[in-house]
Amino acid sequence: MKSLNNKIFIGAVVVVIGGLILFTVNRKPSETKSTVDREVKEKISFKKAVDQKAPDFELESIDGKTIKLSNYLGKNVVLFFNEGSMCYPACWSQIAELGNDPRFDTESIVAFSIVTDPRSQWLDIVSKSTNLTKSKIIFDTTRSVSKAYDVLYLTSSMHPGSLPGHTYFIIDKEGTIRFAIDDSNMALANDNLIKEIEELK
């Protein structure tokens, strides 16, 4: 009798565990995503980006905070989409230059570097590369923001469809895209970006 009860108990446990596994596997993506890095509903075409409203997004930053683009209304925002950790040294240098340039961290200007790598990877990179400690890196791990800004198939990407290349946007204080460039030369663009911002009215 005791053996039969044990078998019934074990059978019940197996059924419960199996049910939990099926429930987890069959959940819709929207139920499993966190509030950060969720799908961006607004989308633009890169070729027609200028004068369009910048798609809003929420992404996790390297310091663990949530960056919501619309919270920066009232500032000029620079977004630098890039190939991330695999793009050494070009992307790392561009990210570092943006982070270390005080012109991009003022009351009226902020610059974010957007990568598709996991945050843990960049925490390790930054811990070994002190020139990156001031960089405002945010993580588009699902590529939802890269898709919304139409940067995955541009000329500068060495991995079209999976990684953005070297693409900059300037978003004005009202949340409108005023400048966009895809830079296949992977050049340092700080001075040109500041010049474009200064010309905004």
C-alpha positions in Angstrom: 0.0 0.0 0.0 2.8 2.3 1.0 4.5 1.6 -2.4 1.3 2.4 -4.3 0.9 5.7 -2.4 4.5 6.6 -3.3 3.9 5.9 -6.9 0.7 8.0 -6.9 2.6 10.9 -5.3 5.5 10.7 -7.8 3.0 10.5 -10.6 1.2 13.6 -9.4 4.5 15.5 -9.0 5.5 14.6 -12.6 2.1 15.8 -13.9 2.4 19.1 -12.1 6.0 19.7 -13.3 5.0 18.8 -16.8 2.1 21.2 -16.7 4.4 24.0 -15.5 6.9 23.4 -18.3 4.1 23.4 -21.0 2.7 26.6 -19.5 6.0 28.3 -19.7 6.8 27.1 -23.2 3.4 28.1 -24.6 3.4 31.6 -23.1 3.2 34.4 -25.7 6.4 36.5 -26.2 4.6 39.6 -24.8 4.1 37.7 -21.5 7.7 36.8 -21.1 9.3 40.2 -22.0 10.3 42.6 -19.3 9.2 46.2 -19.5 12.7 47.1 -20.7 13.6 46.4 -24.3 10.1 45.5 -25.4 8.9 45.9 -29.0 8.7 49.4 -30.3 5.4 50.0 -32.1 6.4 53.2 -33.9 8.6 52.7 -36.9 10.4 54.9 -39.4 12.2 54.6 -42.7 15.8 55.6 -42.4 15.7 57.4 -45.8 12.7 59.5 -44.6 13.8 59.8 -41.0 14.5 63.6 -40.9 11.6 65.6 -39.7 9.8 62.4 -38.4 8.9 61.9 -34.8 11.5 59.8 -33.1 10.1 56.4 -32.1 10.0 56.2 -28.3 11.7 53.4 -26.5 12.7 52.0 -23.2 16.1 50.3 -22.8 18.3 49.3 -20.0 21.5 51.3 -19.4 24.9 50.0 -18.4 24.2 51.3 -14.9 21.0 49.3 -14.7 18.6 52.2 -15.1 15.8 52.3 -17.6 16.3 54.9 -20.4 13.0 56.1 -21.9 13.6 58.4 -24.8 10.5 60.6 -24.1 11.9 61.4 -20.7 14.6 63.5 -22.5 12.2 65.9 -24.2 13.7 69.4 -23.7 17.2 68.0 -24.6 18.9 67.4 -27.9 19.5 63.6 -28.0 22.2 61.9 -30.0 21.7 58.2 -30.7 24.7 56.2 -32.0 23.7 52.7 -33.2 26.7 50.5 -33.7 27.9 46.9 -34.0 29.0 46.7 -30.4 31.5 44.4 -28.8 32.6 42.7 -32.0 33.5 46.0 -33.6 36.9 46.6 -32.0 38.5 49.1 -32.1 36.3 51.3 -34.3 33.0 51.2 -32.4 34.7 51.1 -29.0 36.6 54.3 -30.0 33.4 56.0 -31.2 31.5 55.1 -28.0 34.4 56.3 -25.8 34.8 59.6 -27.7 31.1 60.3 -27.2 31.3 59.4 -23.5 34.4 61.5 -22.8 33.3 64.6 -24.7 31.7 67.0 -22.2 29.7 68.6 -25.1 27.5 65.5 -25.1 26.7 65.6 -21.4 25.1 69.0 -20.7 21.8 70.4 -19.6 20.8 70.6 -23.3 22.6 67.6 -24.9 22.9 63.9 -24.1 24.4 61.1 -26.2 23.6 57.4 -26.0 25.4 54.5 -27.7 23.1 51.7 -28.6 24.4 48.1 -28.8 22.7 44.7 -29.2 25.0 42.9 -26.9 24.0 41.8 -23.4 24.7 44.2 -20.5 26.9 41.7 -18.8 29.3 41.7 -21.7 29.8 45.4 -21.6 30.1 45.5 -17.8 33.1 43.3 -18.4 34.5 45.4 -21.2 34.2 48.6 -19.3 35.8 47.1 -16.2 38.9 46.5 -18.4 38.7 49.7 -20.5 38.6 52.8 -18.3 38.2 55.1 -21.3 34.6 53.7 -21.6 33.5 54.4 -18.0 31.7 57.7 -18.9 29.9 56.2 -21.9 26.1 56.1 -21.8 25.6 52.6 -23.3 22.1 51.2 -23.6 21.1 47.7 -24.7 18.8 46.8 -27.6 19.2 43.0 -27.1 16.0 42.2 -29.0 16.9 44.6 -31.8 13.4 46.2 -31.5 14.8 49.7 -31.4 17.2 49.0 -34.3 14.3 47.7 -36.3 12.1 50.7 -35.4 14.9 53.1 -36.6 15.5 51.0 -39.7 19.3 50.6 -39.1 19.8 46.9 -39.6 20.2 46.9 -43.4 22.2 50.0 -44.0 25.4 50.2 -45.9 27.7 50.6 -42.8 26.6 47.2 -41.3 29.1 44.4 -41.8 26.3 42.0 -40.6 23.2 43.2 -42.4 20.0 42.1 -40.8 21.6 41.2 -37.4 23.6 44.2 -36.4 23.3 47.9 -36.9 26.4 49.5 -38.4 27.6 53.0 -37.6 24.5 55.2 -37.6 23.8 58.5 -35.9 20.6 60.4 -35.2 20.1 63.8 -33.7 16.7 64.3 -32.0 15.7 67.8 -31.1 14.1 69.0 -27.9 10.6 68.4 -29.2 11.4 64.7 -30.1 11.8 65.2 -33.8 14.6 63.7 -35.8 16.6 66.5 -37.3 19.7 64.7 -38.6 20.5 61.1 -39.6 23.7 59.7 -41.1 24.9 56.2 -41.8 28.7 56.4 -41.7 30.5 53.5 -43.6 33.8 55.2 -42.9 33.4 54.6 -39.1 34.8 58.0 -38.4 34.7 60.0 -35.2 31.8 62.3 -35.7 31.7 64.5 -32.6 32.5 67.8 -34.2 30.1 67.3 -37.0 27.3 66.3 -34.6 27.9 69.4 -32.5 27.8 71.5 -35.6 24.5 70.0 -36.6 23.1 70.6 -33.1 24.2 74.2 -33.1 22.4 74.8 -36.3 19.1 73.6 -34.9 16.5 76.4 -34.3 
